[in-house]
Amino acid sequence: INMAALVYMTVCFGGGHNVTVTAADARPVEPVSFGECVDVNSGQRLDVALTADRPADNYWITGA
């Protein structure tokens, strides 16, 4: 049994940038906005559109 199947990672784009998922596992989906964080399950692939509408600065991309 692969324990990774029960783990997911939260990816966050700092500074309040809005993230919209546009595809999951290479298939288009109805766009869904998630604020600045999105959860990714083990083995899952997501295409996201990041709205970078904040002033130029240093913004962190973090995963937990």
mmCIF file as Biopython writes it, N, C-alpha, C and O atoms, coordinates in Angstrom:
data_model
#
loop_
_atom_site.group_PDB
_atom_site.id
_atom_site.type_symbol
_atom_site.label_atom_id
_atom_site.label_alt_id
_atom_site.label_comp_id
_atom_site.label_asym_id
_atom_site.label_entity_id
_atom_site.label_seq_id
_atom_site.pdbx_PDB_ins_code
_atom_site.Cartn_x
_atom_site.Cartn_y
_atom_site.Cartn_z
_atom_site.occupancy
_atom_site.B_iso_or_equiv
_atom_site.auth_seq_id
_atom_site.auth_asym_id
_atom_site.pdbx_PDB_model_num
ATOM 1   N N  . ILE A ? 1  ? 0.847   -1.165 0.000   1.0 0.0 1  A 1 
ATOM 2   C CA . ILE A ? 1  ? 0.000   0.000  0.000   1.0 0.0 1  A 1 
ATOM 3   C C  . ILE A ? 1  ? 0.895   1.230  0.000   1.0 0.0 1  A 1 
ATOM 4   O O  . ILE A ? 1  ? 1.801   1.345  0.825   1.0 0.0 1  A 1 
ATOM 5   N N  . ASN A ? 2  ? 0.641   2.145  -0.922  1.0 0.0 2  A 1 
ATOM 6   C CA . ASN A ? 2  ? 1.417   3.379  -1.025  1.0 0.0 2  A 1 
ATOM 7   C C  . ASN A ? 2  ? 0.765   4.446  -0.148  1.0 0.0 2  A 1 
ATOM 8   O O  . ASN A ? 2  ? -0.341  4.901  -0.442  1.0 0.0 2  A 1 
ATOM 9   N N  . MET A ? 3  ? 1.440   4.844  0.917   1.0 0.0 3  A 1 
ATOM 10  C CA . MET A ? 3  ? 0.893   5.854  1.830   1.0 0.0 3  A 1 
ATOM 11  C C  . MET A ? 3  ? 0.787   7.227  1.163   1.0 0.0 3  A 1 
ATOM 12  O O  . MET A ? 3  ? 0.048   8.088  1.639   1.0 0.0 3  A 1 
ATOM 13  N N  . ALA A ? 4  ? 1.521   7.439  0.063   1.0 0.0 4  A 1 
ATOM 14  C CA . ALA A ? 4  ? 1.437   8.726  -0.634  1.0 0.0 4  A 1 
ATOM 15  C C  . ALA A ? 4  ? 0.038   8.958  -1.182  1.0 0.0 4  A 1 
ATOM 16  O O  . ALA A ? 4  ? -0.333  10.099 -1.458  1.0 0.0 4  A 1 
ATOM 17  N N  . ALA A ? 5  ? -0.734  7.911  -1.342  1.0 0.0 5  A 1 
ATOM 18  C CA . ALA A ? 5  ? -2.089  8.056  -1.857  1.0 0.0 5  A 1 
ATOM 19  C C  . ALA A ? 5  ? -2.981  8.841  -0.902  1.0 0.0 5  A 1 
ATOM 20  O O  . ALA A ? 5  ? -4.048  9.312  -1.296  1.0 0.0 5  A 1 
ATOM 21  N N  . LEU A ? 6  ? -2.553  8.983  0.345   1.0 0.0 6  A 1 
ATOM 22  C CA . LEU A ? 6  ? -3.364  9.676  1.335   1.0 0.0 6  A 1 
ATOM 23  C C  . LEU A ? 6  ? -2.859  11.085 1.621   1.0 0.0 6  A 1 
ATOM 24  O O  . LEU A ? 6  ? -3.380  11.764 2.506   1.0 0.0 6  A 1 
ATOM 25  N N  . VAL A ? 7  ? -1.855  11.523 0.882   1.0 0.0 7  A 1 
ATOM 26  C CA . VAL A ? 7  ? -1.211  12.810 1.154   1.0 0.0 7  A 1 
ATOM 27  C C  . VAL A ? 7  ? -1.480  13.781 0.013   1.0 0.0 7  A 1 
ATOM 28  O O  . VAL A ? 7  ? -1.490  13.392 -1.155  1.0 0.0 7  A 1 
ATOM 29  N N  . TYR A ? 8  ? -1.696  15.029 0.353   1.0 0.0 8  A 1 
ATOM 30  C CA . TYR A ? 8  ? -1.808  16.066 -0.666  1.0 0.0 8  A 1 
ATOM 31  C C  . TYR A ? 8  ? -0.926  17.233 -0.268  1.0 0.0 8  A 1 
ATOM 32  O O  . TYR A ? 8  ? -0.507  17.338 0.885   1.0 0.0 8  A 1 
ATOM 33  N N  . MET A ? 9  ? -0.644  18.111 -1.221  1.0 0.0 9  A 1 
ATOM 34  C CA . MET A ? 9  ? 0.174   19.279 -0.942  1.0 0.0 9  A 1 
ATOM 35  C C  . MET A ? 9  ? -0.626  20.516 -1.298  1.0 0.0 9  A 1 
ATOM 36  O O  . MET A ? 9  ? -1.308  20.557 -2.322  1.0 0.0 9  A 1 
ATOM 37  N N  . THR A ? 10 ? -0.536  21.516 -0.451  1.0 0.0 10 A 1 
ATOM 38  C CA . THR A ? 10 ? -1.169  22.795 -0.704  1.0 0.0 10 A 1 
ATOM 39  C C  . THR A ? 10 ? -0.119  23.729 -1.285  1.0 0.0 10 A 1 
ATOM 40  O O  . THR A ? 10 ? 0.913   23.967 -0.657  1.0 0.0 10 A 1 
ATOM 41  N N  . VAL A ? 11 ? -0.368  24.255 -2.469  1.0 0.0 11 A 1 
ATOM 42  C CA . VAL A ? 11 ? 0.541   25.198 -3.120  1.0 0.0 11 A 1 
ATOM 43  C C  . VAL A ? 11 ? -0.091  26.579 -3.040  1.0 0.0 11 A 1 
ATOM 44  O O  . VAL A ? 11 ? -1.231  26.778 -3.460  1.0 0.0 11 A 1 
ATOM 45  N N  . CYS A ? 12 ? 0.669   27.543 -2.491  1.0 0.0 12 A 1 
ATOM 46  C CA . CYS A ? 12 ? 0.160   28.901 -2.303  1.0 0.0 12 A 1 
ATOM 47  C C  . CYS A ? 12 ? 1.036   29.911 -3.023  1.0 0.0 12 A 1 
ATOM 48  O O  . CYS A ? 12 ? 2.263   29.803 -3.019  1.0 0.0 12 A 1 
ATOM 49  N N  . PHE A ? 13 ? 0.403   30.880 -3.632  1.0 0.0 13 A 1 
ATOM 50  C CA . PHE A ? 13 ? 1.079   31.983 -4.306  1.0 0.0 13 A 1 
ATOM 51  C C  . PHE A ? 13 ? 0.846   33.223 -3.454  1.0 0.0 13 A 1 
ATOM 52  O O  . PHE A ? 13 ? -0.277  33.720 -3.373  1.0 0.0 13 A 1 
ATOM 53  N N  . GLY A ? 14 ? 1.902   33.727 -2.818  1.0 0.0 14 A 1 
ATOM 54  C CA . GLY A ? 14 ? 1.781   34.819 -1.867  1.0 0.0 14 A 1 
ATOM 55  C C  . GLY A ? 14 ? 1.311   36.120 -2.481  1.0 0.0 14 A 1 
ATOM 56  O O  . GLY A ? 14 ? 1.327   36.297 -3.700  1.0 0.0 14 A 1 
ATOM 57  N N  . GLY A ? 15 ? 0.898   37.015 -1.622  1.0 0.0 15 A 1 
ATOM 58  C CA . GLY A ? 15 ? 0.522   38.354 -2.058  1.0 0.0 15 A 1 
ATOM 59  C C  . GLY A ? 15 ? -0.912  38.506 -2.500  1.0 0.0 15 A 1 
ATOM 60  O O  . GLY A ? 15 ? -1.279  39.546 -3.047  1.0 0.0 15 A 1 
ATOM 61  N N  . GLY A ? 16 ? -1.735  37.495 -2.277  1.0 0.0 16 A 1 
ATOM 62  C CA . GLY A ? 16 ? -3.143  37.614 -2.647  1.0 0.0 16 A 1 
ATOM 63  C C  . GLY A ? 16 ? -3.431  37.431 -4.123  1.0 0.0 16 A 1 
ATOM 64  O O  . GLY A ? 16 ? -4.496  37.828 -4.595  1.0 0.0 16 A 1 
ATOM 65  N N  . HIS A ? 17 ? -2.490  36.829 -4.876  1.0 0.0 17 A 1 
ATOM 66  C CA . HIS A ? 17 ? -2.747  36.556 -6.292  1.0 0.0 17 A 1 
ATOM 67  C C  . HIS A ? 17 ? -3.791  35.456 -6.420  1.0 0.0 17 A 1 
ATOM 68  O O  . HIS A ? 17 ? -3.732  34.462 -5.696  1.0 0.0 17 A 1 
ATOM 69  N N  . ASN A ? 18 ? -4.735  35.617 -7.320  1.0 0.0 18 A 1 
ATOM 70  C CA . ASN A ? 18 ? -5.813  34.660 -7.510  1.0 0.0 18 A 1 
ATOM 71  C C  . ASN A ? 18 ? -5.363  33.525 -8.423  1.0 0.0 18 A 1 
ATOM 72  O O  . ASN A ? 18 ? -4.752  33.769 -9.463  1.0 0.0 18 A 1 
ATOM 73  N N  . VAL A ? 19 ? -5.667  32.270 -8.034  1.0 0.0 19 A 1 
ATOM 74  C CA . VAL A ? 19 ? -5.325  31.087 -8.815  1.0 0.0 19 A 1 
ATOM 75  C C  . VAL A ? 19 ? -6.614  30.457 -9.331  1.0 0.0 19 A 1 
ATOM 76  O O  . VAL A ? 19 ? -7.550  30.237 -8.562  1.0 0.0 19 A 1 
ATOM 77  N N  . THR A ? 20 ? -6.664  30.167 -10.633 1.0 0.0 20 A 1 
ATOM 78  C CA . THR A ? 20 ? -7.820  29.522 -11.244 1.0 0.0 20 A 1 
ATOM 79  C C  . THR A ? 20 ? -7.377  28.230 -11.912 1.0 0.0 20 A 1 
ATOM 80  O O  . THR A ? 20 ? -6.498  28.253 -12.774 1.0 0.0 20 A 1 
ATOM 81  N N  . VAL A ? 21 ? -7.968  27.109 -11.532 1.0 0.0 21 A 1 
ATOM 82  C CA . VAL A ? 21 ? -7.664  25.816 -12.154 1.0 0.0 21 A 1 
ATOM 83  C C  . VAL A ? 21 ? -8.396  25.741 -13.484 1.0 0.0 21 A 1 
ATOM 84  O O  . VAL A ? 21 ? -9.606  25.957 -13.546 1.0 0.0 21 A 1 
ATOM 85  N N  . THR A ? 22 ? -7.655  25.431 -14.559 1.0 0.0 22 A 1 
ATOM 86  C CA . THR A ? 22 ? -8.240  25.349 -15.900 1.0 0.0 22 A 1 
ATOM 87  C C  . THR A ? 22 ? -8.233  23.938 -16.480 1.0 0.0 22 A 1 
ATOM 88  O O  . THR A ? 22 ? -8.967  23.652 -17.426 1.0 0.0 22 A 1 
ATOM 89  N N  . ALA A ? 23 ? -7.400  23.047 -15.912 1.0 0.0 23 A 1 
ATOM 90  C CA . ALA A ? 23 ? -7.348  21.658 -16.373 1.0 0.0 23 A 1 
ATOM 91  C C  . ALA A ? 23 ? -6.860  20.782 -15.229 1.0 0.0 23 A 1 
ATOM 92  O O  . ALA A ? 23 ? -6.071  21.216 -14.389 1.0 0.0 23 A 1 
ATOM 93  N N  . ALA A ? 24 ? -7.339  19.546 -15.207 1.0 0.0 24 A 1 
ATOM 94  C CA . ALA A ? 24 ? -6.913  18.562 -14.214 1.0 0.0 24 A 1 
ATOM 95  C C  . ALA A ? 24 ? -6.558  17.276 -14.936 1.0 0.0 24 A 1 
ATOM 96  O O  . ALA A ? 24 ? -7.359  16.735 -15.698 1.0 0.0 24 A 1 
ATOM 97  N N  . ASP A ? 25 ? -5.357  16.797 -14.690 1.0 0.0 25 A 1 
ATOM 98  C CA . ASP A ? 25 ? -4.859  15.579 -15.339 1.0 0.0 25 A 1 
ATOM 99  C C  . ASP A ? 25 ? -5.016  15.640 -16.856 1.0 0.0 25 A 1 
ATOM 100 O O  . ASP A ? 25 ? -5.483  14.693 -17.488 1.0 0.0 25 A 1 
ATOM 101 N N  . ALA A ? 26 ? -4.616  16.771 -17.420 1.0 0.0 26 A 1 
ATOM 102 C CA . ALA A ? 26 ? -4.574  17.010 -18.869 1.0 0.0 26 A 1 
ATOM 103 C C  . ALA A ? 26 ? -5.957  17.095 -19.514 1.0 0.0 26 A 1 
ATOM 104 O O  . ALA A ? 26 ? -6.063  16.998 -20.737 1.0 0.0 26 A 1 
ATOM 105 N N  . ARG A ? 27 ? -6.995  17.270 -18.741 1.0 0.0 27 A 1 
ATOM 106 C CA . ARG A ? 27 ? -8.352  17.438 -19.277 1.0 0.0 27 A 1 
ATOM 107 C C  . ARG A ? 27 ? -8.910  18.782 -18.850 1.0 0.0 27 A 1 
ATOM 108 O O  . ARG A ? 27 ? -8.861  19.131 -17.671 1.0 0.0 27 A 1 
ATOM 109 N N  . PRO A ? 28 ? -9.438  19.536 -19.800 1.0 0.0 28 A 1 
ATOM 110 C CA . PRO A ? 28 ? -10.018 20.838 -19.437 1.0 0.0 28 A 1 
ATOM 111 C C  . PRO A ? 28 ? -11.177 20.669 -18.460 1.0 0.0 28 A 1 
ATOM 112 O O  . PRO A ? 28 ? -11.947 19.712 -18.541 1.0 0.0 28 A 1 
ATOM 113 N N  . VAL A ? 29 ? -11.280 21.608 -17.550 1.0 0.0 29 A 1 
ATOM 114 C CA . VAL A ? 29 ? -12.387 21.628 -16.589 1.0 0.0 29 A 1 
ATOM 115 C C  . VAL A ? 29 ? -12.997 23.020 -16.604 1.0 0.0 29 A 1 
ATOM 116 O O  . VAL A ? 29 ? -12.388 23.975 -17.088 1.0 0.0 29 A 1 
ATOM 117 N N  . GLU A ? 30 ? -14.190 23.121 -16.076 1.0 0.0 30 A 1 
ATOM 118 C CA . GLU A ? 30 ? -14.809 24.429 -15.898 1.0 0.0 30 A 1 
ATOM 119 C C  . GLU A ? 30 ? -13.911 25.220 -14.944 1.0 0.0 30 A 1 
ATOM 120 O O  . GLU A ? 30 ? -13.643 24.749 -13.839 1.0 0.0 30 A 1 
ATOM 121 N N  . PRO A ? 31 ? -13.437 26.408 -15.336 1.0 0.0 31 A 1 
ATOM 122 C CA . PRO A ? 31 ? -12.517 27.151 -14.468 1.0 0.0 31 A 1 
ATOM 123 C C  . PRO A ? 31 ? -13.095 27.382 -13.064 1.0 0.0 31 A 1 
ATOM 124 O O  . PRO A ? 31 ? -14.245 27.787 -12.895 1.0 0.0 31 A 1 
ATOM 125 N N  . VAL A ? 32 ? -12.241 27.103 -12.063 1.0 0.0 32 A 1 
ATOM 126 C CA . VAL A ? 32 ? -12.617 27.258 -10.670 1.0 0.0 32 A 1 
ATOM 127 C C  . VAL A ? 32 ? -11.545 28.083 -9.973  1.0 0.0 32 A 1 
ATOM 128 O O  . VAL A ? 32 ? -10.364 27.742 -10.036 1.0 0.0 32 A 1 
ATOM 129 N N  . SER A ? 33 ? -11.946 29.174 -9.305  1.0 0.0 33 A 1 
ATOM 130 C CA . SER A ? 33 ? -10.994 30.015 -8.581  1.0 0.0 33 A 1 
ATOM 131 C C  . SER A ? 33 ? -10.837 29.523 -7.148  1.0 0.0 33 A 1 
ATOM 132 O O  . SER A ? 33 ? -11.805 29.115 -6.506  1.0 0.0 33 A 1 
ATOM 133 N N  . PHE A ? 34 ? -9.598  29.569 -6.659  1.0 0.0 34 A 1 
ATOM 134 C CA . PHE A ? 34 ? -9.289  29.082 -5.321  1.0 0.0 34 A 1 
ATOM 135 C C  . PHE A ? 34 ? -8.617  30.120 -4.435  1.0 0.0 34 A 1 
ATOM 136 O O  . PHE A ? 34 ? -8.008  29.745 -3.433  1.0 0.0 34 A 1 
ATOM 137 N N  . GLY A ? 35 ? -8.696  31.369 -4.747  1.0 0.0 35 A 1 
ATOM 138 C CA . GLY A ? 35 ? -7.968  32.348 -3.950  1.0 0.0 35 A 1 
ATOM 139 C C  . GLY A ? 35 ? -6.493  32.236 -4.275  1.0 0.0 35 A 1 
ATOM 140 O O  . GLY A ? 35 ? -6.125  32.191 -5.449  1.0 0.0 35 A 1 
ATOM 141 N N  . GLU A ? 36 ? -5.636  32.191 -3.256  1.0 0.0 36 A 1 
ATOM 142 C CA . GLU A ? 36 ? -4.208  32.130 -3.550  1.0 0.0 36 A 1 
ATOM 143 C C  . GLU A ? 36 ? -3.598  30.754 -3.314  1.0 0.0 36 A 1 
ATOM 144 O O  . GLU A ? 36 ? -2.395  30.587 -3.517  1.0 0.0 36 A 1 
ATOM 145 N N  . CYS A ? 37 ? -4.385  29.756 -2.891  1.0 0.0 37 A 1 
ATOM 146 C CA . CYS A ? 37 ? -3.871  28.408 -2.636  1.0 0.0 37 A 1 
ATOM 147 C C  . CYS A ? 37 ? -4.710  27.357 -3.365  1.0 0.0 37 A 1 
ATOM 148 O O  . CYS A ? 37 ? -5.909  27.534 -3.585  1.0 0.0 37 A 1 
ATOM 149 N N  . VAL A ? 38 ? -4.043  26.255 -3.733  1.0 0.0 38 A 1 
ATOM 150 C CA . VAL A ? 38 ? -4.746  25.145 -4.375  1.0 0.0 38 A 1 
ATOM 151 C C  . VAL A ? 38 ? -4.147  23.843 -3.830  1.0 0.0 38 A 1 
ATOM 152 O O  . VAL A ? 38 ? -2.937  23.757 -3.625  1.0 0.0 38 A 1 
ATOM 153 N N  . ASP A ? 39 ? -4.993  22.829 -3.596  1.0 0.0 39 A 1 
ATOM 154 C CA . ASP A ? 39 ? -4.540  21.528 -3.111  1.0 0.0 39 A 1 
ATOM 155 C C  . ASP A ? 39 ? -4.284  20.607 -4.295  1.0 0.0 39 A 1 
ATOM 156 O O  . ASP A ? 39 ? -5.085  20.533 -5.227  1.0 0.0 39 A 1 
ATOM 157 N N  . VAL A ? 40 ? -3.142  19.898 -4.243  1.0 0.0 40 A 1 
ATOM 158 C CA . VAL A ? 40 ? -2.769  18.959 -5.295  1.0 0.0 40 A 1 
ATOM 159 C C  . VAL A ? 40 ? -2.552  17.604 -4.639  1.0 0.0 40 A 1 
ATOM 160 O O  . VAL A ? 40 ? -1.712  17.469 -3.750  1.0 0.0 40 A 1 
ATOM 161 N N  . ASN A ? 41 ? -3.310  16.595 -5.077  1.0 0.0 41 A 1 
ATOM 162 C CA . ASN A ? 41 ? -3.158  15.247 -4.545  1.0 0.0 41 A 1 
ATOM 163 C C  . ASN A ? 41 ? -1.989  14.538 -5.206  1.0 0.0 41 A 1 
ATOM 164 O O  . ASN A ? 41 ? -1.527  14.955 -6.268  1.0 0.0 41 A 1 
ATOM 165 N N  . SER A ? 42 ? -1.508  13.472 -4.586  1.0 0.0 42 A 1 
ATOM 166 C CA . SER A ? 42 ? -0.382  12.712 -5.115  1.0 0.0 42 A 1 
ATOM 167 C C  . SER A ? 42 ? -0.670  12.231 -6.531  1.0 0.0 42 A 1 
ATOM 168 O O  . SER A ? 42 ? -1.712  11.629 -6.787  1.0 0.0 42 A 1 
ATOM 169 N N  . GLY A ? 43 ? 0.248   12.496 -7.445  1.0 0.0 43 A 1 
ATOM 170 C CA . GLY A ? 43 ? 0.096   12.066 -8.828  1.0 0.0 43 A 1 
ATOM 171 C C  . GLY A ? 43 ? -0.830  12.929 -9.660  1.0 0.0 43 A 1 
ATOM 172 O O  . GLY A ? 43 ? -0.975  12.681 -10.857 1.0 0.0 43 A 1 
ATOM 173 N N  . GLN A ? 44 ? -1.448  13.908 -9.087  1.0 0.0 44 A 1 
ATOM 174 C CA . GLN A ? 44 ? -2.381  14.770 -9.812  1.0 0.0 44 A 1 
ATOM 175 C C  . GLN A ? 44 ? -1.622  15.894 -10.505 1.0 0.0 44 A 1 
ATOM 176 O O  . GLN A ? 44 ? -0.637  16.413 -9.980  1.0 0.0 44 A 1 
ATOM 177 N N  . ARG A ? 45 ? -2.092  16.260 -11.683 1.0 0.0 45 A 1 
ATOM 178 C CA . ARG A ? 45 ? -1.517  17.387 -12.425 1.0 0.0 45 A 1 
ATOM 179 C C  . ARG A ? 45 ? -2.610  18.422 -12.620 1.0 0.0 45 A 1 
ATOM 180 O O  . ARG A ? 45 ? -3.729  18.098 -13.017 1.0 0.0 45 A 1 
ATOM 181 N N  . LEU A ? 46 ? -2.268  19.671 -12.335 1.0 0.0 46 A 1 
ATOM 182 C CA . LEU A ? 46 ? -3.222  20.764 -12.508 1.0 0.0 46 A 1 
ATOM 183 C C  . LEU A ? 46 ? -2.609  21.842 -13.384 1.0 0.0 46 A 1 
ATOM 184 O O  . LEU A ? 46 ? -1.427  22.161 -13.258 1.0 0.0 46 A 1 
ATOM 185 N N  . ASP A ? 47 ? -3.424  22.403 -14.278 1.0 0.0 47 A 1 
ATOM 186 C CA . ASP A ? 47 ? -3.049  23.615 -15.006 1.0 0.0 47 A 1 
ATOM 187 C C  . ASP A ? 47 ? -3.762  24.760 -14.312 1.0 0.0 47 A 1 
ATOM 188 O O  . ASP A ? 47 ? -4.971  24.703 -14.088 1.0 0.0 47 A 1 
ATOM 189 N N  . VAL A ? 48 ? -3.010  25.808 -13.969 1.0 0.0 48 A 1 
ATOM 190 C CA . VAL A ? 48 ? -3.612  26.942 -13.284 1.0 0.0 48 A 1 
ATOM 191 C C  . VAL A ? 48 ? -3.272  28.228 -14.023 1.0 0.0 48 A 1 
ATOM 192 O O  . VAL A ? 48 ? -2.230  28.344 -14.667 1.0 0.0 48 A 1 
ATOM 193 N N  . ALA A ? 49 ? -4.173  29.180 -13.911 1.0 0.0 49 A 1 
ATOM 194 C CA . ALA A ? 49 ? -3.931  30.544 -14.397 1.0 0.0 49 A 1 
ATOM 195 C C  . ALA A ? 49 ? -3.744  31.410 -13.159 1.0 0.0 49 A 1 
ATOM 196 O O  . ALA A ? 49 ? -4.614  31.468 -12.290 1.0 0.0 49 A 1 
ATOM 197 N N  . LEU A ? 50 ? -2.608  32.077 -13.092 1.0 0.0 50 A 1 
ATOM 198 C CA . LEU A ? 50 ? -2.300  32.944 -11.962 1.0 0.0 50 A 1 
ATOM 199 C C  . LEU A ? 50 ? -2.532  34.382 -12.380 1.0 0.0 50 A 1 
ATOM 200 O O  . LEU A ? 50 ? -1.903  34.862 -13.324 1.0 0.0 50 A 1 
ATOM 201 N N  . THR A ? 51 ? -3.429  35.078 -11.689 1.0 0.0 51 A 1 
ATOM 202 C CA . THR A ? 51 ? -3.703  36.481 -11.982 1.0 0.0 51 A 1 
ATOM 203 C C  . THR A ? 51 ? -2.689  37.324 -11.222 1.0 0.0 51 A 1 
ATOM 204 O O  . THR A ? 51 ? -2.822  37.530 -10.016 1.0 0.0 51 A 1 
ATOM 205 N N  . ALA A ? 52 ? -1.680  37.807 -11.928 1.0 0.0 52 A 1 
ATOM 206 C CA . ALA A ? 52 ? -0.605  38.591 -11.310 1.0 0.0 52 A 1 
ATOM 207 C C  . ALA A ? 52 ? -0.922  40.077 -11.454 1.0 0.0 52 A 1 
ATOM 208 O O  . ALA A ? 52 ? -0.322  40.787 -12.261 1.0 0.0 52 A 1 
ATOM 209 N N  . ASP A ? 53 ? -1.884  40.525 -10.647 1.0 0.0 53 A 1 
ATOM 210 C CA . ASP A ? 53 ? -2.350  41.907 -10.761 1.0 0.0 53 A 1 
ATOM 211 C C  . ASP A ? 53 ? -1.918  42.776 -9.584  1.0 0.0 53 A 1 
ATOM 212 O O  . ASP A ? 53 ? -2.498  43.837 -9.356  1.0 0.0 53 A 1 
ATOM 213 N N  . ARG A ? 54 ? -0.923  42.348 -8.849  1.0 0.0 54 A 1 
ATOM 214 C CA . ARG A ? 54 ? -0.386  43.113 -7.731  1.0 0.0 54 A 1 
ATOM 215 C C  . ARG A ? 54 ? 0.866   43.861 -8.187  1.0 0.0 54 A 1 
ATOM 216 O O  . ARG A ? 54 ? 1.478   43.490 -9.189  1.0 0.0 54 A 1 
ATOM 217 N N  . PRO A ? 55 ? 1.252   44.913 -7.455  1.0 0.0 55 A 1 
ATOM 218 C CA . PRO A ? 55 ? 2.475   45.642 -7.806  1.0 0.0 55 A 1 
ATOM 219 C C  . PRO A ? 55 ? 3.692   44.708 -7.796  1.0 0.0 55 A 1 
ATOM 220 O O  . PRO A ? 55 ? 3.740   43.749 -7.027  1.0 0.0 55 A 1 
ATOM 221 N N  . ALA A ? 56 ? 4.661   44.998 -8.650  1.0 0.0 56 A 1 
ATOM 222 C CA . ALA A ? 56 ? 5.881   44.184 -8.717  1.0 0.0 56 A 1 
ATOM 223 C C  . ALA A ? 56 ? 6.570   44.173 -7.358  1.0 0.0 56 A 1 
ATOM 224 O O  . ALA A ? 56 ? 6.791   45.225 -6.758  1.0 0.0 56 A 1 
ATOM 225 N N  . ASP A ? 57 ? 6.905   42.987 -6.880  1.0 0.0 57 A 1 
ATOM 226 C CA . ASP A ? 57 ? 7.544   42.822 -5.585  1.0 0.0 57 A 1 
ATOM 227 C C  . ASP A ? 57 ? 8.058   41.389 -5.514  1.0 0.0 57 A 1 
ATOM 228 O O  . ASP A ? 57 ? 7.988   40.661 -6.504  1.0 0.0 57 A 1 
ATOM 229 N N  . ASN A ? 58 ? 8.563   40.979 -4.381  1.0 0.0 58 A 1 
ATOM 230 C CA . ASN A ? 58 ? 8.970   39.597 -4.156  1.0 0.0 58 A 1 
ATOM 231 C C  . ASN A ? 58 ? 7.789   38.847 -3.547  1.0 0.0 58 A 1 
ATOM 232 O O  . ASN A ? 58 ? 7.353   39.170 -2.442  1.0 0.0 58 A 1 
ATOM 233 N N  . TYR A ? 59 ? 7.266   37.843 -4.264  1.0 0.0 59 A 1 
ATOM 234 C CA . TYR A ? 59 ? 6.142   37.050 -3.788  1.0 0.0 59 A 1 
ATOM 235 C C  . TYR A ? 59 ? 6.589   35.594 -3.676  1.0 0.0 59 A 1 
ATOM 236 O O  . TYR A ? 59 ? 7.254   35.072 -4.570  1.0 0.0 59 A 1 
ATOM 237 N N  . TRP A ? 60 ? 6.228   34.957 -2.597  1.0 0.0 60 A 1 
ATOM 238 C CA . TRP A ? 60 ? 6.618   33.572 -2.344  1.0 0.0 60 A 1 
ATOM 239 C C  . TRP A ? 60 ? 5.639   32.596 -2.983  1.0 0.0 60 A 1 
ATOM 240 O O  . TRP A ? 60 ? 4.430   32.827 -3.003  1.0 0.0 60 A 1 
ATOM 241 N N  . ILE A ? 61 ? 6.188   31.499 -3.506  1.0 0.0 61 A 1 
ATOM 242 C CA . ILE A ? 61 ? 5.398   30.332 -3.896  1.0 0.0 61 A 1 
ATOM 243 C C  . ILE A ? 61 ? 5.786   29.249 -2.896  1.0 0.0 61 A 1 
ATOM 244 O O  . ILE A ? 61 ? 6.947   28.846 -2.823  1.0 0.0 61 A 1 
ATOM 245 N N  . THR A ? 62 ? 4.802   28.781 -2.123  1.0 0.0 62 A 1 
ATOM 246 C CA . THR A ? 62 ? 5.097   27.829 -1.059  1.0 0.0 62 A 1 
ATOM 247 C C  . THR A ? 62 ? 4.251   26.579 -1.193  1.0 0.0 62 A 1 
ATOM 248 O O  . THR A ? 62 ? 3.178   26.595 -1.797  1.0 0.0 62 A 1 
ATOM 249 N N  . GLY A ? 63 ? 4.742   25.514 -0.630  1.0 0.0 63 A 1 
ATOM 250 C CA . GLY A ? 63 ? 4.011   24.251 -0.587  1.0 0.0 63 A 1 
ATOM 251 C C  . GLY A ? 63 ? 4.053   23.696 0.824   1.0 0.0 63 A 1 
ATOM 252 O O  . GLY A ? 63 ? 5.063   23.808 1.518   1.0 0.0 63 A 1 
ATOM 253 N N  . ALA A ? 64 ? 2.979   23.115 1.231   1.0 0.0 64 A 1 
ATOM 254 C CA . ALA A ? 64 ? 2.936   22.536 2.578   1.0 0.0 64 A 1 
ATOM 255 C C  . ALA A ? 64 ? 2.262   21.185 2.539   1.0 0.0 64 A 1 
ATOM 256 O O  . ALA A ? 64 ? 2.127   20.533 3.574   1.0 0.0 64 A 1 
#
